[in-house]
Amino acid sequence: MASNQLTEVNGVVLEALPNTQFRVKLEDGREILAHLGGKMRLYHIRVMPGDEVKLQLSAYDNKGRITFRMK
């Protein structure tokens, strides 16, 4: 997928689910399902409930990819 079709948004992790998936509440109030991006898996970046994260959302569905964890 081309990077121009992805939108970046911020959110807060609500719940950690199996298989490195997370339920995330976005700034606009929506709740989506998100998974960890490749570099975050590669470097074992830990994401816990309550963490603020940056996500990339597809224009086609309501799933996202977590790309950055803010401190």
Buried (B, 14 or more C-beta within 10 A) or exposed (E): EEEEEBEEBBBBBEEBEEEBBBBBBBEEEEEBBBBBBEEBEEEEEEBEEEBEBBBBBEEEEEEBBBBBBEE
